[in-house]
């Protein structure tokens, strides 16, 4: 059986991996935002309002990336807090909470923790 320290070290590794993914989403969101603003400015300057269409499209593409960033942060919080909380519970309750945590991390819809 893994010790609490080993569990925390594994979680830290996962969180570091999630941070890389989070930064990729943030950078891509910034790029999409800048492209949208650039297209909008070009549309205003040239008075060719067809240039505003890419602006609308890129703005719509930002929402899914921000939603993914939120999901990653929620999972990081669950990973960071769960081991400490679970160690305070009796074994039967701890097993139940571990199952809930795994369901949450794997995206099952019937778990209401992160809605």
Backbone as XML, in Angstrom:
<?xml version="1.0"?>
<chain id="A" units="angstrom">
  <residue number="1" name="UNK">
    <atom name="N" x="0.843" y="-1.183" z="0.000"/>
    <atom name="CA" x="0.000" y="0.000" z="0.000"/>
    <atom name="C" x="0.882" y="1.239" z="0.000"/>
  </residue>
  <residue number="2" name="UNK">
    <atom name="N" x="0.513" y="2.202" z="-0.811"/>
    <atom name="CA" x="1.297" y="3.425" z="-0.932"/>
    <atom name="C" x="1.122" y="4.299" z="0.301"/>
  </residue>
  <residue number="3" name="UNK">
    <atom name="N" x="2.203" y="4.958" z="0.676"/>
    <atom name="CA" x="2.131" y="5.879" z="1.803"/>
    <atom name="C" x="1.526" y="7.195" z="1.342"/>
  </residue>
  <residue number="4" name="UNK">
    <atom name="N" x="1.147" y="8.003" z="2.310"/>
    <atom name="CA" x="0.561" y="9.309" z="1.989"/>
    <atom name="C" x="1.551" y="10.158" z="1.200"/>
  </residue>
  <residue number="5" name="UNK">
    <atom name="N" x="2.819" y="10.088" z="1.558"/>
    <atom name="CA" x="3.841" y="10.877" z="0.854"/>
    <atom name="C" x="3.950" y="10.446" z="-0.611"/>
  </residue>
  <residue number="6" name="UNK">
    <atom name="N" x="3.908" y="9.130" z="-0.876"/>
    <atom name="CA" x="3.964" y="8.648" z="-2.252"/>
    <atom name="C" x="2.755" y="9.107" z="-3.052"/>
  </residue>
  <residue number="7" name="UNK">
    <atom name="N" x="1.588" y="9.081" z="-2.420"/>
    <atom name="CA" x="0.362" y="9.533" z="-3.084"/>
    <atom name="C" x="0.470" y="11.012" z="-3.438"/>
  </residue>
  <residue number="8" name="UNK">
    <atom name="N" x="0.946" y="11.809" z="-2.501"/>
    <atom name="CA" x="1.084" y="13.251" z="-2.735"/>
    <atom name="C" x="2.094" y="13.514" z="-3.850"/>
  </residue>
  <residue number="9" name="UNK">
    <atom name="N" x="3.190" y="12.745" z="-3.895"/>
    <atom name="CA" x="4.182" y="12.917" z="-4.962"/>
    <atom name="C" x="3.591" y="12.579" z="-6.326"/>
  </residue>
  <residue number="10" name="UNK">
    <atom name="N" x="2.789" y="11.524" z="-6.407"/>
    <atom name="CA" x="2.134" y="11.163" z="-7.669"/>
    <atom name="C" x="1.168" y="12.252" z="-8.103"/>
  </residue>
  <residue number="11" name="UNK">
    <atom name="N" x="0.430" y="12.783" z="-7.156"/>
    <atom name="CA" x="-0.527" y="13.851" z="-7.466"/>
    <atom name="C" x="0.209" y="15.089" z="-7.957"/>
  </residue>
  <residue number="12" name="UNK">
    <atom name="N" x="1.345" y="15.411" z="-7.347"/>
    <atom name="CA" x="2.133" y="16.560" z="-7.797"/>
    <atom name="C" x="2.585" y="16.386" z="-9.243"/>
  </residue>
  <residue number="13" name="UNK">
    <atom name="N" x="2.948" y="15.167" z="-9.617"/>
    <atom name="CA" x="3.351" y="14.899" z="-10.996"/>
    <atom name="C" x="2.185" y="15.131" z="-11.952"/>
  </residue>
  <residue number="14" name="UNK">
    <atom name="N" x="1.008" y="14.656" z="-11.568"/>
    <atom name="CA" x="-0.184" y="14.849" z="-12.405"/>
    <atom name="C" x="-0.519" y="16.330" z="-12.530"/>
  </residue>
  <residue number="15" name="UNK">
    <atom name="N" x="-0.445" y="17.053" z="-11.429"/>
    <atom name="CA" x="-0.750" y="18.483" z="-11.459"/>
    <atom name="C" x="0.231" y="19.225" z="-12.365"/>
  </residue>
  <residue number="16" name="UNK">
    <atom name="N" x="1.509" y="18.851" z="-12.328"/>
    <atom name="CA" x="2.492" y="19.485" z="-13.215"/>
    <atom name="C" x="2.143" y="19.230" z="-14.675"/>
  </residue>
  <residue number="17" name="UNK">
    <atom name="N" x="1.731" y="17.997" z="-14.979"/>
    <atom name="CA" x="1.306" y="17.689" z="-16.347"/>
    <atom name="C" x="0.083" y="18.484" z="-16.746"/>
  </residue>
  <residue number="18" name="UNK">
    <atom name="N" x="-0.844" y="18.646" z="-15.816"/>
    <atom name="CA" x="-2.042" y="19.441" z="-16.085"/>
    <atom name="C" x="-1.699" y="20.904" z="-16.298"/>
  </residue>
  <residue number="19" name="UNK">
    <atom name="N" x="-0.698" y="21.391" z="-15.593"/>
    <atom name="CA" x="-0.287" y="22.793" z="-15.757"/>
    <atom name="C" x="0.199" y="23.041" z="-17.180"/>
  </residue>
  <residue number="20" name="UNK">
    <atom name="N" x="0.944" y="22.073" z="-17.750"/>
    <atom name="CA" x="1.416" y="22.225" z="-19.127"/>
    <atom name="C" x="0.232" y="22.329" z="-20.080"/>
  </residue>
  <residue number="21" name="UNK">
    <atom name="N" x="-0.738" y="21.458" z="-19.903"/>
    <atom name="CA" x="-1.935" y="21.487" z="-20.749"/>
    <atom name="C" x="-2.695" y="22.793" z="-20.569"/>
  </residue>
  <residue number="22" name="UNK">
    <atom name="N" x="-2.788" y="23.231" z="-19.333"/>
    <atom name="CA" x="-3.484" y="24.488" z="-19.039"/>
    <atom name="C" x="-2.810" y="25.650" z="-19.765"/>
  </residue>
  <residue number="23" name="UNK">
    <atom name="N" x="-1.488" y="25.706" z="-19.737"/>
    <atom name="CA" x="-0.776" y="26.791" z="-20.413"/>
    <atom name="C" x="-0.948" y="26.737" z="-21.924"/>
  </residue>
  <residue number="24" name="UNK">
    <atom name="N" x="-1.019" y="25.535" z="-22.478"/>
    <atom name="CA" x="-1.270" y="25.412" z="-23.918"/>
    <atom name="C" x="-2.634" y="26.022" z="-24.255"/>
  </residue>
  <residue number="25" name="UNK">
    <atom name="N" x="-3.653" y="25.697" z="-23.464"/>
    <atom name="CA" x="-4.988" y="26.267" z="-23.693"/>
    <atom name="C" x="-4.983" y="27.782" z="-23.522"/>
  </residue>
  <residue number="26" name="UNK">
    <atom name="N" x="-4.270" y="28.279" z="-22.539"/>
    <atom name="CA" x="-4.208" y="29.727" z="-22.316"/>
    <atom name="C" x="-3.546" y="30.429" z="-23.491"/>
  </residue>
  <residue number="27" name="UNK">
    <atom name="N" x="-2.427" y="29.892" z="-23.958"/>
    <atom name="CA" x="-1.716" y="30.505" z="-25.088"/>
    <atom name="C" x="-2.564" y="30.471" z="-26.348"/>
  </residue>
  <residue number="28" name="UNK">
    <atom name="N" x="-3.220" y="29.341" z="-26.612"/>
    <atom name="CA" x="-4.090" y="29.261" z="-27.789"/>
    <atom name="C" x="-5.269" y="30.222" z="-27.677"/>
  </residue>
  <residue number="29" name="UNK">
    <atom name="N" x="-5.806" y="30.394" z="-26.476"/>
    <atom name="CA" x="-6.903" y="31.348" z="-26.286"/>
    <atom name="C" x="-6.445" y="32.774" z="-26.568"/>
  </residue>
  <residue number="30" name="UNK">
    <atom name="N" x="-5.249" y="33.106" z="-26.116"/>
    <atom name="CA" x="-4.707" y="34.447" z="-26.366"/>
    <atom name="C" x="-4.514" y="34.669" z="-27.862"/>
  </residue>
  <residue number="31" name="UNK">
    <atom name="N" x="-3.986" y="33.650" z="-28.549"/>
    <atom name="CA" x="-3.788" y="33.772" z="-29.992"/>
    <atom name="C" x="-5.123" y="33.967" z="-30.700"/>
  </residue>
  <residue number="32" name="UNK">
    <atom name="N" x="-6.131" y="33.172" z="-30.330"/>
    <atom name="CA" x="-7.452" y="33.331" z="-30.945"/>
    <atom name="C" x="-8.030" y="34.716" z="-30.680"/>
  </residue>
  <residue number="33" name="UNK">
    <atom name="N" x="-7.858" y="35.202" z="-29.457"/>
    <atom name="CA" x="-8.363" y="36.526" z="-29.109"/>
    <atom name="C" x="-7.679" y="37.603" z="-29.953"/>
  </residue>
  <residue number="34" name="UNK">
    <atom name="N" x="-6.350" y="37.516" z="-30.060"/>
    <atom name="CA" x="-5.612" y="38.512" z="-30.842"/>
    <atom name="C" x="-5.980" y="38.454" z="-32.323"/>
  </residue>
  <residue number="35" name="UNK">
    <atom name="N" x="-6.174" y="37.256" z="-32.848"/>
    <atom name="CA" x="-6.603" y="37.137" z="-34.244"/>
    <atom name="C" x="-7.987" y="37.757" z="-34.444"/>
  </residue>
  <residue number="36" name="UNK">
    <atom name="N" x="-8.874" y="37.526" z="-33.497"/>
    <atom name="CA" x="-10.210" y="38.103" z="-33.587"/>
    <atom name="C" x="-10.185" y="39.618" z="-33.563"/>
  </residue>
  <residue number="37" name="UNK">
    <atom name="N" x="-9.393" y="40.175" z="-32.661"/>
    <atom name="CA" x="-9.272" y="41.645" z="-32.572"/>
    <atom name="C" x="-8.650" y="42.201" z="-33.846"/>
  </residue>
  <residue number="38" name="UNK">
    <atom name="N" x="-7.628" y="41.520" z="-34.371"/>
    <atom name="CA" x="-6.979" y="41.977" z="-35.601"/>
    <atom name="C" x="-7.963" y="41.999" z="-36.761"/>
  </residue>
  <residue number="39" name="UNK">
    <atom name="N" x="-8.753" y="40.939" z="-36.898"/>
    <atom name="CA" x="-9.752" y="40.905" z="-37.980"/>
    <atom name="C" x="-10.786" y="42.013" z="-37.816"/>
  </residue>
  <residue number="40" name="UNK">
    <atom name="N" x="-11.188" y="42.269" z="-36.585"/>
    <atom name="CA" x="-12.166" y="43.316" z="-36.330"/>
    <atom name="C" x="-11.596" y="44.692" z="-36.692"/>
  </residue>
  <residue number="41" name="UNK">
    <atom name="N" x="-10.353" y="44.942" z="-36.334"/>
    <atom name="CA" x="-9.711" y="46.223" z="-36.659"/>
    <atom name="C" x="-9.555" y="46.381" z="-38.172"/>
  </residue>
  <residue number="42" name="UNK">
    <atom name="N" x="-9.150" y="45.295" z="-38.841"/>
    <atom name="CA" x="-9.037" y="45.339" z="-40.305"/>
    <atom name="C" x="-10.396" y="45.650" z="-40.930"/>
  </residue>
  <residue number="43" name="UNK">
    <atom name="N" x="-11.456" y="45.071" z="-40.399"/>
    <atom name="CA" x="-12.802" y="45.340" z="-40.922"/>
    <atom name="C" x="-13.167" y="46.810" z="-40.749"/>
  </residue>
  <residue number="44" name="UNK">
    <atom name="N" x="-12.812" y="47.395" z="-39.622"/>
    <atom name="CA" x="-13.120" y="48.815" z="-39.403"/>
    <atom name="C" x="-12.296" y="49.722" z="-40.310"/>
  </residue>
  <residue number="45" name="UNK">
    <atom name="N" x="-11.014" y="49.405" z="-40.460"/>
    <atom name="CA" x="-10.140" y="50.266" z="-41.265"/>
    <atom name="C" x="-10.486" y="50.188" z="-42.745"/>
  </residue>
  <residue number="46" name="UNK">
    <atom name="N" x="-10.680" y="49.002" z="-43.264"/>
    <atom name="CA" x="-10.929" y="48.833" z="-44.701"/>
    <atom name="C" x="-12.396" y="49.000" z="-45.069"/>
  </residue>
  <residue number="47" name="UNK">
    <atom name="N" x="-13.267" y="49.059" z="-44.085"/>
    <atom name="CA" x="-14.713" y="49.131" z="-44.293"/>
    <atom name="C" x="-15.229" y="47.919" z="-45.083"/>
  </residue>
  <residue number="48" name="UNK">
    <atom name="N" x="-14.480" y="46.852" z="-45.011"/>
    <atom name="CA" x="-14.902" y="45.564" z="-45.574"/>
    <atom name="C" x="-15.380" y="44.737" z="-44.390"/>
  </residue>
  <residue number="49" name="UNK">
    <atom name="N" x="-16.664" y="44.799" z="-44.130"/>
    <atom name="CA" x="-17.181" y="44.197" z="-42.910"/>
    <atom name="C" x="-17.197" y="42.664" z="-42.942"/>
  </residue>
  <residue number="50" name="UNK">
    <atom name="N" x="-16.872" y="42.097" z="-44.078"/>
    <atom name="CA" x="-16.725" y="40.633" z="-44.150"/>
    <atom name="C" x="-15.549" y="40.188" z="-43.274"/>
  </residue>
  <residue number="51" name="UNK">
    <atom name="N" x="-14.609" y="41.106" z="-43.044"/>
    <atom name="CA" x="-13.464" y="40.787" z="-42.176"/>
    <atom name="C" x="-13.892" y="40.586" z="-40.723"/>
  </residue>
  <residue number="52" name="UNK">
    <atom name="N" x="-15.071" y="41.039" z="-40.351"/>
    <atom name="CA" x="-15.518" y="40.853" z="-38.971"/>
    <atom name="C" x="-16.015" y="39.432" z="-38.717"/>
  </residue>
  <residue number="53" name="UNK">
    <atom name="N" x="-16.290" y="38.686" z="-39.774"/>
    <atom name="CA" x="-16.741" y="37.297" z="-39.613"/>
    <atom name="C" x="-15.691" y="36.430" z="-38.907"/>
  </residue>
  <residue number="54" name="UNK">
    <atom name="N" x="-14.414" y="36.469" z="-39.310"/>
    <atom name="CA" x="-13.419" y="35.677" z="-38.565"/>
    <atom name="C" x="-13.317" y="36.083" z="-37.093"/>
  </residue>
  <residue number="55" name="UNK">
    <atom name="N" x="-13.582" y="37.351" z="-36.829"/>
    <atom name="CA" x="-13.557" y="37.819" z="-35.448"/>
    <atom name="C" x="-14.614" y="37.102" z="-34.622"/>
  </residue>
  <residue number="56" name="UNK">
    <atom name="N" x="-15.792" y="36.974" z="-35.172"/>
    <atom name="CA" x="-16.882" y="36.286" z="-34.474"/>
    <atom name="C" x="-16.534" y="34.811" z="-34.284"/>
  </residue>
  <residue number="57" name="UNK">
    <atom name="N" x="-15.989" y="34.204" z="-35.325"/>
    <atom name="CA" x="-15.639" y="32.778" z="-35.253"/>
    <atom name="C" x="-14.549" y="32.534" z="-34.208"/>
  </residue>
  <residue number="58" name="UNK">
    <atom name="N" x="-13.503" y="33.343" z="-34.205"/>
    <atom name="CA" x="-12.428" y="33.139" z="-33.225"/>
    <atom name="C" x="-12.915" y="33.392" z="-31.803"/>
  </residue>
  <residue number="59" name="UNK">
    <atom name="N" x="-13.810" y="34.344" z="-31.645"/>
    <atom name="CA" x="-14.371" y="34.594" z="-30.322"/>
    <atom name="C" x="-15.165" y="33.387" z="-29.841"/>
  </residue>
  <residue number="60" name="UNK">
    <atom name="N" x="-15.911" y="32.764" z="-30.733"/>
    <atom name="CA" x="-16.664" y="31.561" z="-30.377"/>
    <atom name="C" x="-15.729" y="30.392" z="-30.041"/>
  </residue>
  <residue number="61" name="UNK">
    <atom name="N" x="-14.559" y="30.354" z="-30.632"/>
    <atom name="CA" x="-13.610" y="29.269" z="-30.365"/>
    <atom name="C" x="-12.897" y="29.433" z="-29.023"/>
  </residue>
  <residue number="62" name="UNK">
    <atom name="N" x="-12.908" y="30.624" z="-28.467"/>
    <atom name="CA" x="-12.254" y="30.850" z="-27.174"/>
    <atom name="C" x="-13.012" y="30.148" z="-26.050"/>
  </residue>
  <residue number="63" name="UNK">
    <atom name="N" x="-14.331" y="30.122" z="-26.135"/>
    <atom name="CA" x="-15.146" y="29.561" z="-25.048"/>
    <atom name="C" x="-14.784" y="28.115" z="-24.702"/>
  </residue>
  <residue number="64" name="UNK">
    <atom name="N" x="-14.665" y="27.208" z="-25.686"/>
    <atom name="CA" x="-14.310" y="25.825" z="-25.314"/>
    <atom name="C" x="-12.952" y="25.719" z="-24.621"/>
  </residue>
  <residue number="65" name="UNK">
    <atom name="N" x="-11.973" y="26.540" z="-25.051"/>
    <atom name="CA" x="-10.675" y="26.466" z="-24.379"/>
    <atom name="C" x="-10.743" y="26.942" z="-22.945"/>
  </residue>
  <residue number="66" name="UNK">
    <atom name="N" x="-11.513" y="27.993" z="-22.712"/>
    <atom name="CA" x="-11.653" y="28.467" z="-21.335"/>
    <atom name="C" x="-12.391" y="27.443" z="-20.475"/>
  </residue>
  <residue number="67" name="UNK">
    <atom name="N" x="-13.348" y="26.743" z="-21.064"/>
    <atom name="CA" x="-14.068" y="25.701" z="-20.345"/>
    <atom name="C" x="-13.127" y="24.552" z="-19.966"/>
  </residue>
  <residue number="68" name="UNK">
    <atom name="N" x="-12.212" y="24.205" z="-20.871"/>
    <atom name="CA" x="-11.238" y="23.147" z="-20.586"/>
    <atom name="C" x="-10.277" y="23.571" z="-19.470"/>
  </residue>
  <residue number="69" name="UNK">
    <atom name="N" x="-9.877" y="24.831" z="-19.480"/>
    <atom name="CA" x="-9.000" y="25.333" z="-18.419"/>
    <atom name="C" x="-9.700" y="25.201" z="-17.074"/>
  </residue>
  <residue number="70" name="UNK">
    <atom name="N" x="-10.972" y="25.547" z="-17.022"/>
    <atom name="CA" x="-11.746" y="25.423" z="-15.792"/>
    <atom name="C" x="-11.808" y="23.969" z="-15.329"/>
  </residue>
  <residue number="71" name="UNK">
    <atom name="N" x="-12.044" y="23.046" z="-16.252"/>
    <atom name="CA" x="-12.087" y="21.627" z="-15.897"/>
    <atom name="C" x="-10.753" y="21.160" z="-15.319"/>
  </residue>
  <residue number="72" name="UNK">
    <atom name="N" x="-9.663" y="21.578" z="-15.948"/>
    <atom name="CA" x="-8.337" y="21.178" z="-15.464"/>
    <atom name="C" x="-8.118" y="21.711" z="-14.050"/>
  </residue>
  <residue number="73" name="UNK">
    <atom name="N" x="-8.476" y="22.949" z="-13.812"/>
    <atom name="CA" x="-8.296" y="23.521" z="-12.469"/>
    <atom name="C" x="-9.150" y="22.802" z="-11.434"/>
  </residue>
  <residue number="74" name="UNK">
    <atom name="N" x="-10.368" y="22.443" z="-11.799"/>
    <atom name="CA" x="-11.231" y="21.714" z="-10.863"/>
    <atom name="C" x="-10.636" y="20.352" z="-10.529"/>
  </residue>
  <residue number="75" name="UNK">
    <atom name="N" x="-10.092" y="19.691" z="-11.530"/>
    <atom name="CA" x="-9.463" y="18.391" z="-11.282"/>
    <atom name="C" x="-8.222" y="18.546" z="-10.414"/>
  </residue>
  <residue number="76" name="UNK">
    <atom name="N" x="-7.467" y="19.601" z="-10.635"/>
    <atom name="CA" x="-6.289" y="19.846" z="-9.793"/>
    <atom name="C" x="-6.689" y="20.056" z="-8.338"/>
  </residue>
  <residue number="77" name="UNK">
    <atom name="N" x="-7.767" y="20.783" z="-8.123"/>
    <atom name="CA" x="-8.239" y="21.000" z="-6.754"/>
    <atom name="C" x="-8.648" y="19.684" z="-6.128"/>
  </residue>
  <residue number="78" name="UNK">
    <atom name="N" x="-9.366" y="18.866" z="-6.894"/>
    <atom name="CA" x="-9.779" y="17.557" z="-6.375"/>
    <atom name="C" x="-8.567" y="16.697" z="-6.042"/>
  </residue>
  <residue number="79" name="UNK">
    <atom name="N" x="-7.572" y="16.708" z="-6.921"/>
    <atom name="CA" x="-6.361" y="15.916" z="-6.676"/>
    <atom name="C" x="-5.579" y="16.422" z="-5.474"/>
  </residue>
  <residue number="80" name="UNK">
    <atom name="N" x="-5.574" y="17.715" z="-5.286"/>
    <atom name="CA" x="-4.782" y="18.280" z="-4.200"/>
    <atom name="C" x="-5.439" y="18.097" z="-2.837"/>
  </residue>
  <residue number="81" name="UNK">
    <atom name="N" x="-6.741" y="18.167" z="-2.786"/>
    <atom name="CA" x="-7.415" y="18.131" z="-1.485"/>
    <atom name="C" x="-7.877" y="16.744" z="-1.062"/>
  </residue>
  <residue number="82" name="UNK">
    <atom name="N" x="-8.192" y="15.893" z="-2.016"/>
    <atom name="CA" x="-8.779" y="14.590" z="-1.694"/>
    <atom name="C" x="-7.929" y="13.715" z="-0.772"/>
  </residue>
  <residue number="83" name="UNK">
    <atom name="N" x="-6.628" y="13.554" z="-1.017"/>
    <atom name="CA" x="-5.862" y="12.649" z="-0.152"/>
    <atom name="C" x="-5.890" y="13.046" z="1.323"/>
  </residue>
  <residue number="84" name="UNK">
    <atom name="N" x="-5.812" y="14.320" z="1.583"/>
    <atom name="CA" x="-5.806" y="14.774" z="2.969"/>
    <atom name="C" x="-7.168" y="14.538" z="3.610"/>
  </residue>
  <residue number="85" name="UNK">
    <atom name="N" x="-8.229" y="14.845" z="2.860"/>
    <atom name="CA" x="-9.570" y="14.627" z="3.385"/>
    <atom name="C" x="-9.861" y="13.140" z="3.587"/>
  </residue>
  <residue number="86" name="UNK">
    <atom name="N" x="-9.432" y="12.323" z="2.651"/>
    <atom name="CA" x="-9.705" y="10.893" z="2.716"/>
    <atom name="C" x="-8.977" y="10.237" z="3.888"/>
  </residue>
  <residue number="87" name="UNK">
    <atom name="N" x="-7.773" y="10.717" z="4.209"/>
    <atom name="CA" x="-7.040" y="10.119" z="5.332"/>
    <atom name="C" x="-7.731" y="10.372" z="6.667"/>
  </residue>
  <residue number="88" name="UNK">
    <atom name="N" x="-8.607" y="11.363" z="6.712"/>
    <atom name="CA" x="-9.318" y="11.685" z="7.947"/>
    <atom name="C" x="-10.579" y="10.849" z="8.133"/>
  </residue>
  <residue number="89" name="UNK">
    <atom name="N" x="-10.965" y="10.085" z="7.109"/>
    <atom name="CA" x="-12.210" y="9.322" z="7.153"/>
    <atom name="C" x="-11.968" y="7.876" z="7.587"/>
  </residue>
  <residue number="90" name="UNK">
    <atom name="N" x="-13.014" y="7.224" z="8.104"/>
    <atom name="CA" x="-12.907" y="5.791" z="8.373"/>
    <atom name="C" x="-12.747" y="5.036" z="7.048"/>
  </residue>
  <residue number="91" name="UNK">
    <atom name="N" x="-12.172" y="3.821" z="7.070"/>
    <atom name="CA" x="-11.864" y="3.100" z="5.826"/>
    <atom name="C" x="-13.031" y="2.928" z="4.856"/>
  </residue>
  <residue number="92" name="UNK">
    <atom name="N" x="-14.235" y="2.617" z="5.357"/>
    <atom name="CA" x="-15.357" y="2.413" z="4.437"/>
    <atom name="C" x="-15.763" y="3.712" z="3.742"/>
  </residue>
  <residue number="93" name="UNK">
    <atom name="N" x="-15.761" y="4.804" z="4.479"/>
    <atom name="CA" x="-16.082" y="6.115" z="3.888"/>
    <atom name="C" x="-14.966" y="6.550" z="2.939"/>
  </residue>
  <residue number="94" name="UNK">
    <atom name="N" x="-13.710" y="6.265" z="3.303"/>
    <atom name="CA" x="-12.573" y="6.638" z="2.457"/>
    <atom name="C" x="-12.673" y="5.941" z="1.100"/>
  </residue>
  <residue number="95" name="UNK">
    <atom name="N" x="-13.024" y="4.641" z="1.109"/>
    <atom name="CA" x="-13.167" y="3.905" z="-0.149"/>
    <atom name="C" x="-14.269" y="4.505" z="-1.008"/>
  </residue>
  <residue number="96" name="UNK">
    <atom name="N" x="-15.359" y="4.904" z="-0.390"/>
    <atom name="CA" x="-16.469" y="5.522" z="-1.118"/>
    <atom name="C" x="-16.039" y="6.853" z="-1.741"/>
  </residue>
  <residue number="97" name="UNK">
    <atom name="N" x="-15.295" y="7.649" z="-0.990"/>
    <atom name="CA" x="-14.839" y="8.948" z="-1.494"/>
    <atom name="C" x="-13.807" y="8.783" z="-2.608"/>
  </residue>
  <residue number="98" name="UNK">
    <atom name="N" x="-12.964" y="7.766" z="-2.512"/>
    <atom name="CA" x="-11.994" y="7.506" z="-3.581"/>
    <atom name="C" x="-12.729" y="7.153" z="-4.869"/>
  </residue>
  <residue number="99" name="UNK">
    <atom name="N" x="-13.786" y="6.362" z="-4.760"/>
    <atom name="CA" x="-14.576" y="6.027" z="-5.941"/>
    <atom name="C" x="-15.210" y="7.275" z="-6.552"/>
  </residue>
  <residue number="100" name="UNK">
    <atom name="N" x="-15.724" y="8.153" z="-5.715"/>
    <atom name="CA" x="-16.317" y="9.398" z="-6.220"/>
    <atom name="C" x="-15.264" y="10.257" z="-6.912"/>
  </residue>
  <residue number="101" name="UNK">
    <atom name="N" x="-14.068" y="10.314" z="-6.318"/>
    <atom name="CA" x="-12.985" y="11.102" z="-6.903"/>
    <atom name="C" x="-12.603" y="10.549" z="-8.272"/>
  </residue>
  <residue number="102" name="UNK">
    <atom name="N" x="-12.486" y="9.245" z="-8.378"/>
    <atom name="CA" x="-12.132" y="8.631" z="-9.659"/>
    <atom name="C" x="-13.214" y="8.876" z="-10.707"/>
  </residue>
  <residue number="103" name="UNK">
    <atom name="N" x="-14.473" y="8.812" z="-10.298"/>
    <atom name="CA" x="-15.557" y="9.105" z="-11.232"/>
    <atom name="C" x="-15.477" y="10.552" z="-11.702"/>
  </residue>
  <residue number="104" name="UNK">
    <atom name="N" x="-15.175" y="11.450" z="-10.800"/>
    <atom name="CA" x="-15.060" y="12.866" z="-11.150"/>
    <atom name="C" x="-13.897" y="13.098" z="-12.117"/>
  </residue>
  <residue number="105" name="UNK">
    <atom name="N" x="-12.763" y="12.498" z="-11.821"/>
    <atom name="CA" x="-11.580" y="12.709" z="-12.651"/>
    <atom name="C" x="-11.728" y="12.091" z="-14.036"/>
  </residue>
  <residue number="106" name="UNK">
    <atom name="N" x="-12.529" y="11.051" z="-14.142"/>
    <atom name="CA" x="-12.716" y="10.408" z="-15.442"/>
    <atom name="C" x="-13.943" y="10.930" z="-16.164"/>
  </residue>
  <residue number="107" name="UNK">
    <atom name="N" x="-14.591" y="11.946" z="-15.613"/>
    <atom name="CA" x="-15.642" y="12.664" z="-16.319"/>
    <atom name="C" x="-17.000" y="12.021" z="-16.358"/>
  </residue>
  <residue number="108" name="UNK">
    <atom name="N" x="-17.337" y="11.197" z="-15.390"/>
    <atom name="CA" x="-18.675" y="10.623" z="-15.394"/>
    <atom name="C" x="-19.683" y="11.698" z="-15.025"/>
  </residue>
  <residue number="109" name="UNK">
    <atom name="N" x="-20.776" y="11.749" z="-15.760"/>
    <atom name="CA" x="-21.761" y="12.814" z="-15.617"/>
    <atom name="C" x="-22.618" y="12.694" z="-14.359"/>
  </residue>
  <residue number="110" name="UNK">
    <atom name="N" x="-22.732" y="11.496" z="-13.787"/>
    <atom name="CA" x="-23.635" y="11.325" z="-12.658"/>
    <atom name="C" x="-23.055" y="11.828" z="-11.336"/>
  </residue>
  <residue number="111" name="UNK">
    <atom name="N" x="-21.840" y="12.317" z="-11.359"/>
    <atom name="CA" x="-21.244" y="12.838" z="-10.142"/>
    <atom name="C" x="-21.476" y="14.341" z="-10.086"/>
  </residue>
  <residue number="112" name="UNK">
    <atom name="N" x="-22.022" y="14.831" z="-9.003"/>
    <atom name="CA" x="-22.433" y="16.238" z="-8.918"/>
    <atom name="C" x="-21.381" y="17.136" z="-8.278"/>
  </residue>
  <residue number="113" name="UNK">
    <atom name="N" x="-20.174" y="16.671" z="-8.058"/>
    <atom name="CA" x="-19.166" y="17.497" z="-7.394"/>
    <atom name="C" x="-18.803" y="18.722" z="-8.225"/>
  </residue>
  <residue number="114" name="UNK">
    <atom name="N" x="-18.592" y="18.563" z="-9.530"/>
    <atom name="CA" x="-18.085" y="19.660" z="-10.344"/>
    <atom name="C" x="-19.067" y="20.097" z="-11.414"/>
  </residue>
  <residue number="115" name="UNK">
    <atom name="N" x="-20.279" y="20.314" z="-11.074"/>
    <atom name="CA" x="-21.227" y="20.803" z="-12.073"/>
    <atom name="C" x="-21.343" y="22.291" z="-12.013"/>
  </residue>
</chain>
